Amino acid sequence: MNQVNYAAMSDEELRRYFLQHRDDKIALRAYLDRLSERPRNIITTVDDPDFDAKIQAAILRKMQGADRNGEAAV
C-alpha cells in the first residue's frame, strides 16, 4: 500500500484529498487535528451589547474575503 504523507500537504490539499478518499480515517484525523490546532478568533460573547453588530461585521468580512479569493460566499 502506498503511504500518503499528510504532513507534506497544505490544508487545502489535505481537505481535497479527504473529500476524494472519504474512507481514509487517518486523513480525516489529520485534517481535524490541523483544524483544532488553529488559533480561535473570538468575535464576541453572548452578553455583549454589540453582539448583533459584531456578528454581522464578521460575516461581511468573511464574505468580502471570499470574494477577493475568488471563492463563492456561503
Backbone as a chain_set.jsonl record, in Angstrom:
{"seq": "MNQVNYAAMSDEELRRYFLQHRDDKIALRAYLDRLSERPRNIITTVDDPDFDAKIQAAILRKMQGADRNGEAAV", "coords": {"N": [[0.835, -1.185, 0.0], [0.479, 2.242, -0.756], [2.022, 4.8, 1.013], [0.676, 7.755, 2.315], [1.695, 11.069, 2.631], [0.552, 13.083, 4.801], [1.392, 15.29, 6.241], [2.968, 16.709, 4.484], [1.175, 17.891, 2.845], [-0.696, 20.811, 1.955], [-3.197, 22.638, 3.83], [-5.471, 22.917, 2.209], [-4.946, 21.033, 0.204], [-4.991, 18.684, 1.729], [-7.639, 18.716, 2.614], [-9.015, 18.476, 0.151], [-7.997, 15.966, -0.616], [-9.057, 14.307, 1.397], [-11.799, 14.628, 0.857], [-11.966, 13.288, -1.545], [-11.251, 10.773, -0.794], [-12.959, 9.506, 1.199], [-13.125, 7.305, 2.866], [-10.732, 7.125, 4.14], [-9.69, 7.156, 7.156], [-7.497, 8.057, 8.583], [-6.661, 10.29, 7.174], [-8.836, 11.974, 7.65], [-8.55, 12.302, 10.44], [-6.056, 13.596, 10.499], [-6.706, 15.984, 9.198], [-8.706, 17.05, 10.921], [-7.18, 17.322, 13.243], [-5.442, 19.351, 12.44], [-7.264, 21.464, 12.133], [-8.097, 21.79, 14.781], [-5.809, 22.761, 15.94], [-5.527, 25.323, 15.09], [-5.509, 28.82, 15.861], [-8.195, 30.265, 17.649], [-10.509, 32.711, 16.76], [-12.145, 34.858, 18.688], [-15.1, 36.417, 18.321], [-17.176, 37.764, 19.661], [-19.11, 37.851, 22.723], [-21.922, 36.239, 24.264], [-23.259, 37.941, 26.029], [-22.565, 40.474, 25.195], [-23.375, 43.799, 24.428], [-23.189, 44.714, 21.823], [-23.477, 42.509, 20.23], [-25.0, 41.603, 17.896], [-24.165, 43.449, 15.892], [-21.407, 42.962, 15.796], [-21.328, 40.285, 14.968], [-22.547, 40.477, 12.455], [-20.689, 42.147, 11.171], [-18.445, 40.472, 11.163], [-19.344, 38.412, 9.503], [-19.675, 39.826, 7.116], [-16.983, 40.583, 6.615], [-15.897, 38.029, 6.185], [-17.312, 37.244, 3.895], [-16.446, 39.204, 2.072], [-13.737, 38.607, 1.987], [-13.844, 36.086, 0.84], [-14.854, 36.748, -1.675], [-12.704, 38.223, -2.714], [-10.822, 36.226, -2.933], [-11.807, 34.711, -4.902], [-13.627, 32.794, -4.233], [-16.757, 31.201, -3.644], [-19.161, 32.92, -1.818], [-20.525, 31.838, 1.193]], "CA": [[0.0, 0.0, 0.0], [1.222, 3.488, -0.875], [1.881, 5.662, 2.183], [0.366, 9.139, 1.995], [2.338, 11.997, 3.564], [-0.409, 14.147, 5.092], [2.11, 16.46, 6.75], [3.522, 17.453, 3.355], [0.073, 18.542, 2.123], [-1.257, 22.044, 2.504], [-4.534, 22.431, 4.388], [-6.415, 22.753, 1.107], [-4.662, 19.738, -0.435], [-5.468, 17.637, 2.622], [-9.102, 18.767, 2.562], [-9.427, 17.88, -1.127], [-7.659, 14.545, -0.58], [-10.045, 13.595, 2.205], [-13.082, 14.614, 0.161], [-11.877, 12.282, -2.603], [-10.97, 9.468, -0.162], [-13.725, 9.614, 2.447], [-12.932, 6.13, 3.719], [-9.405, 7.236, 4.756], [-9.897, 7.703, 8.51], [-6.275, 8.741, 9.018], [-6.708, 11.616, 6.539], [-9.809, 12.756, 8.41], [-7.939, 12.64, 11.731], [-5.006, 14.588, 10.232], [-7.37, 17.256, 8.891], [-9.34, 17.55, 12.147], [-6.101, 17.759, 14.135], [-4.994, 20.674, 11.97], [-8.292, 22.456, 12.465], [-8.125, 22.031, 16.227], [-4.585, 23.461, 16.32], [-5.596, 26.721, 14.658], [-5.993, 29.756, 16.891], [-9.602, 30.616, 17.501], [-10.777, 34.142, 16.814], [-13.391, 35.112, 19.406], [-15.7, 37.626, 17.754], [-17.964, 38.431, 20.69], [-19.693, 36.962, 23.72], [-23.384, 36.291, 24.25], [-23.758, 39.079, 26.814], [-22.066, 41.724, 24.613], [-24.483, 44.608, 23.904], [-22.992, 44.897, 20.379], [-23.395, 41.154, 19.686], [-25.509, 41.53, 16.517], [-23.316, 44.245, 15.001], [-20.116, 42.285, 15.649], [-21.542, 39.087, 14.16], [-22.789, 40.918, 11.077], [-19.417, 42.652, 10.639], [-17.581, 39.32, 10.914], [-19.873, 37.736, 8.321], [-19.352, 40.672, 5.969], [-15.541, 40.431, 6.357], [-15.692, 36.693, 5.624], [-17.839, 37.258, 2.534], [-15.564, 40.03, 1.25], [-12.507, 37.842, 1.816], [-14.142, 35.017, -0.118], [-14.969, 37.375, -2.991], [-11.354, 38.596, -3.171], [-10.086, 34.999, -3.229], [-12.499, 34.018, -5.987], [-14.433, 31.718, -3.696], [-18.181, 31.514, -3.503], [-19.562, 33.284, -0.469], [-21.511, 30.874, 1.713]], "C": [[0.874, 1.24, 0.0], [0.957, 4.369, 0.339], [1.663, 7.097, 1.74], [0.997, 10.024, 3.06], [1.414, 13.188, 3.795], [0.288, 15.428, 5.533], [2.661, 17.316, 5.623], [2.446, 18.215, 2.579], [-0.3, 19.861, 2.789], [-2.63, 21.718, 3.085], [-5.543, 22.15, 3.278], [-6.202, 21.413, 0.398], [-5.189, 18.584, 0.417], [-6.993, 17.582, 2.627], [-9.608, 18.103, 1.284], [-9.15, 16.378, -1.153], [-8.714, 13.784, 0.21], [-11.398, 13.536, 1.499], [-13.114, 13.585, -0.971], [-11.677, 10.866, -2.053], [-11.658, 9.426, 1.203], [-13.588, 8.409, 3.374], [-11.574, 6.144, 4.431], [-9.539, 7.95, 6.096], [-8.672, 8.463, 9.013], [-6.218, 10.14, 8.409], [-7.684, 12.518, 7.279], [-9.211, 13.203, 9.735], [-6.866, 13.714, 11.534], [-5.629, 15.963, 9.976], [-8.01, 17.859, 10.14], [-8.3, 18.025, 13.158], [-5.591, 19.138, 13.738], [-5.997, 21.755, 12.333], [-8.283, 22.791, 13.945], [-6.889, 22.798, 16.708], [-4.601, 24.939, 15.942], [-6.054, 27.609, 15.801], [-7.437, 30.133, 16.599], [-9.771, 32.112, 17.672], [-12.14, 34.342, 17.467], [-13.936, 36.452, 18.936], [-16.412, 38.434, 18.83], [-18.408, 37.401, 21.716], [-21.202, 37.184, 23.736], [-23.918, 37.523, 24.979], [-23.26, 40.435, 26.309], [-23.238, 42.531, 24.043], [-24.383, 44.842, 22.387], [-22.905, 43.554, 19.647], [-23.804, 41.107, 18.212], [-24.599, 42.262, 15.535], [-21.981, 43.549, 14.753], [-20.239, 41.026, 14.792], [-21.74, 39.469, 12.699], [-21.502, 41.416, 10.423], [-18.473, 41.493, 10.307], [-18.04, 38.558, 9.669], [-19.528, 38.519, 7.065], [-17.87, 40.559, 5.608], [-15.251, 39.084, 5.705], [-16.159, 36.652, 4.171], [-16.947, 38.077, 1.605], [-14.245, 39.316, 0.991], [-12.691, 36.725, 0.805], [-14.235, 35.585, -1.528], [-13.586, 37.717, -3.557], [-10.554, 37.371, -3.58], [-10.747, 34.198, -4.347], [-13.319, 32.841, -5.524], [-15.892, 32.154, -3.661], [-18.454, 31.84, -2.048], [-20.668, 32.351, -0.014], [-22.44, 31.565, 2.661]], "O": [[1.897, 1.282, 0.683], [-0.196, 4.654, 0.662], [2.387, 7.601, 0.881], [0.854, 9.763, 4.255], [1.482, 14.183, 3.074], [-0.178, 16.526, 5.231], [2.807, 18.528, 5.785], [2.759, 19.077, 1.757], [-0.23, 20.008, 4.009], [-3.161, 20.632, 2.851], [-6.371, 21.248, 3.399], [-7.166, 20.739, 0.035], [-5.761, 17.627, -0.104], [-7.569, 16.494, 2.643], [-10.516, 17.273, 1.325], [-9.967, 15.603, -1.65], [-9.208, 12.749, -0.237], [-12.072, 12.506, 1.539], [-14.18, 13.071, -1.312], [-11.905, 9.883, -2.758], [-10.997, 9.32, 2.236], [-13.911, 8.505, 4.558], [-11.299, 5.26, 5.243], [-9.508, 9.179, 6.167], [-8.805, 9.41, 9.789], [-5.77, 11.079, 9.067], [-7.396, 13.692, 7.51], [-9.352, 14.365, 10.114], [-6.782, 14.649, 12.329], [-5.14, 16.977, 10.474], [-7.869, 19.056, 10.388], [-8.516, 19.018, 13.852], [-5.338, 19.987, 14.592], [-5.621, 22.835, 12.788], [-8.444, 23.951, 14.321], [-6.923, 23.417, 17.772], [-3.776, 25.715, 16.424], [-6.885, 27.206, 16.616], [-7.835, 30.295, 15.446], [-9.243, 32.706, 18.612], [-13.17, 34.033, 16.869], [-13.308, 37.493, 19.13], [-16.261, 39.654, 18.898], [-18.11, 36.214, 21.583], [-21.689, 38.213, 23.267], [-24.935, 38.086, 24.572], [-23.52, 41.453, 26.951], [-24.019, 41.999, 23.254], [-25.389, 45.137, 21.742], [-22.324, 43.474, 18.564], [-23.042, 40.626, 17.373], [-24.3, 41.741, 14.461], [-21.481, 43.545, 13.628], [-19.358, 40.734, 13.984], [-21.16, 38.849, 11.807], [-21.253, 41.137, 9.251], [-17.782, 41.526, 9.288], [-17.214, 38.111, 8.873], [-19.13, 37.933, 6.057], [-17.53, 40.451, 4.43], [-14.449, 39.005, 4.774], [-15.479, 36.088, 3.314], [-16.719, 37.679, 0.463], [-13.693, 39.41, -0.105], [-11.796, 36.449, 0.006], [-13.747, 34.97, -2.475], [-13.334, 37.521, -4.746], [-9.704, 37.451, -4.467], [-10.278, 33.113, -4.691], [-13.674, 31.977, -6.325], [-16.198, 33.346, -3.65], [-18.025, 31.115, -1.15], [-21.628, 32.104, -0.744], [-23.344, 30.935, 3.21]]}, "num_chains": 1, "name": "protein.A"}
